[in-house]
Amino acid sequence: MATTYVTDQEVLKAIVRRLGAMPDTTVADSPAWDGLAKEANSDAYDELRARLAGQGYTIAQIDAWDHRARWNRAIALCYAFRAGAVLKAYDLQAITMACKVLEELDDLSLTINGTLIQPEAPADASIGSGMGCTGIEDLDLDFDLDLA
């Protein structure tokens, strides 16, 4: 069973590539990113699965999705740069752009072997209690407490 869709080393390589593109940054800064890459990769995997499952996709669908590795890596970069921003004065606008991927998660279409798939559970499914309970409006709040 996979714990992430990409290796920590792949995330670190992606970080180093982007660090080389940032002003006043050298690849020599990359050793500070080893731990951040590992943590960000794990967190990205969890975020990706949780968000897509929340949209109604099953874990089996997510695990078979064609672009799971690319998105895992992109989210990991966002998380790593957010955490790493405190290490140096990196361009916060660049970090914000890297994190746009989190917003894009809400509008993804998933494919498996090039075929568009639909979520198996409705994204707006809710959990209630009792027959027909849809929320707070169903609660009887007209009560009198006699505290004397």
C-alpha positions as CSV (number, residue, x, y, z in Angstrom):
1,M,0.0,0.0,0.0
2,A,1.4,3.4,-1.0
3,T,1.9,6.1,1.5
4,T,2.3,8.8,-1.1
5,Y,2.0,8.9,-4.9
6,V,5.5,10.3,-5.4
7,T,8.7,9.7,-3.4
8,D,10.2,12.3,-1.0
9,Q,13.2,12.5,-3.3
10,E,11.0,13.4,-6.3
11,V,9.5,16.2,-4.2
12,L,12.9,17.4,-3.1
13,K,14.1,17.5,-6.7
14,A,11.1,19.6,-7.6
15,I,11.8,21.9,-4.7
16,V,15.5,22.3,-5.8
17,R,14.4,23.0,-9.4
18,R,12.1,25.8,-8.2
19,L,14.6,27.2,-5.7
20,G,17.1,27.6,-8.6
21,A,14.5,29.8,-10.3
22,M,14.0,32.1,-7.3
23,P,16.1,35.2,-7.0
24,D,18.9,35.1,-4.4
25,T,18.6,31.4,-3.9
26,T,21.1,28.7,-4.7
27,V,20.7,24.9,-4.9
28,A,23.1,24.8,-2.0
29,D,20.1,25.8,0.2
30,S,18.4,22.5,-0.6
31,P,19.7,20.4,2.4
32,A,17.4,22.5,4.6
33,W,14.5,21.2,2.6
34,D,15.0,17.4,3.2
35,G,12.7,17.2,6.2
36,L,10.3,19.7,4.7
37,A,10.0,17.6,1.5
38,K,9.2,14.5,3.5
39,E,6.6,16.2,5.7
40,A,5.0,18.1,2.8
41,N,4.8,14.9,0.7
42,S,2.9,13.0,3.3
43,D,0.6,16.0,4.1
44,A,-0.1,16.5,0.3
45,Y,-1.0,12.8,-0.1
46,D,-3.5,13.1,2.8
47,E,-4.9,16.3,1.6
48,L,-5.4,15.0,-1.9
49,R,-7.2,11.9,-0.8
50,A,-9.3,13.7,1.8
51,R,-10.4,16.5,-0.6
52,L,-11.3,14.1,-3.5
53,A,-13.0,11.6,-1.2
54,G,-15.0,14.6,0.1
55,Q,-16.2,15.2,-3.5
56,G,-17.5,11.6,-3.6
57,Y,-14.6,9.8,-5.3
58,T,-13.7,6.5,-3.7
59,I,-10.2,5.7,-2.5
60,A,-9.9,3.1,-5.3
61,Q,-10.8,5.8,-7.9
62,I,-8.3,8.2,-6.4
63,D,-5.5,5.6,-6.3
64,A,-6.1,4.7,-10.0
65,W,-6.4,8.3,-11.2
66,D,-4.0,9.1,-14.0
67,H,-2.7,12.4,-12.6
68,R,-2.4,11.5,-8.9
69,A,1.4,11.7,-8.8
70,R,1.5,15.1,-10.5
71,W,-1.1,16.6,-8.1
72,N,0.6,15.0,-5.1
73,R,3.9,16.7,-6.1
74,A,2.2,20.0,-6.8
75,I,0.5,20.1,-3.4
76,A,3.7,19.0,-1.7
77,L,5.5,21.9,-3.3
78,C,2.9,24.3,-1.9
79,Y,3.2,22.9,1.6
80,A,7.0,22.8,1.5
81,F,7.3,26.4,0.3
82,R,4.8,27.6,2.9
83,A,6.8,25.9,5.7
84,G,10.1,26.9,4.2
85,A,9.2,30.5,3.7
86,V,10.2,31.1,7.3
87,L,13.8,29.9,6.6
88,K,14.4,32.7,4.1
89,A,12.6,35.8,2.8
90,Y,11.2,34.1,-0.2
91,D,8.8,35.8,-2.6
92,L,5.4,35.3,-0.9
93,Q,3.6,36.0,-4.2
94,A,5.5,33.0,-5.8
95,I,4.4,30.9,-2.9
96,T,0.8,32.0,-3.2
97,M,0.9,31.0,-6.9
98,A,2.4,27.6,-6.1
99,C,-0.5,27.1,-3.7
100,K,-3.2,27.9,-6.2
101,V,-3.2,24.1,-6.7
102,L,-5.3,23.8,-3.5
103,E,-8.1,25.9,-5.0
104,E,-8.0,23.9,-8.3
105,L,-8.6,20.7,-6.4
106,D,-12.3,21.6,-6.0
107,D,-12.8,21.7,-9.8
108,L,-10.9,18.6,-10.9
109,S,-12.2,16.0,-13.4
110,L,-10.5,12.7,-12.8
111,T,-9.6,10.2,-15.5
112,I,-8.5,6.6,-15.2
113,N,-6.7,5.2,-18.3
114,G,-7.8,8.3,-20.2
115,T,-11.5,7.8,-19.4
116,L,-13.4,10.4,-17.5
117,I,-14.9,9.0,-14.2
118,Q,-17.6,10.3,-12.0
119,P,-17.7,10.3,-8.2
120,E,-19.4,7.2,-6.9
121,A,-21.0,9.1,-3.9
122,P,-22.7,12.5,-4.1
123,A,-20.5,15.3,-3.0
124,D,-23.3,17.0,-1.1
125,A,-24.2,14.0,0.9
126,S,-24.7,14.9,4.5
127,I,-25.0,13.0,7.8
128,G,-28.0,13.7,10.0
129,S,-29.8,11.9,12.8
130,G,-33.3,10.6,12.8
131,M,-35.8,10.5,10.0
132,G,-35.7,13.6,7.8
133,C,-33.3,15.5,9.9
134,T,-31.6,18.0,7.6
135,G,-30.1,20.4,10.1
136,I,-30.6,22.9,12.9
137,E,-34.0,23.9,11.6
138,D,-35.4,20.5,12.5
139,L,-34.5,20.9,16.2
140,D,-37.1,21.9,18.7
141,L,-35.5,24.8,20.5
142,D,-38.7,26.0,22.3
143,F,-38.0,24.9,25.8
144,D,-38.0,26.5,29.2
145,L,-35.3,25.8,31.8
146,D,-36.4,26.2,35.4
147,L,-33.2,26.8,37.2
148,A,-34.7,28.0,40.4
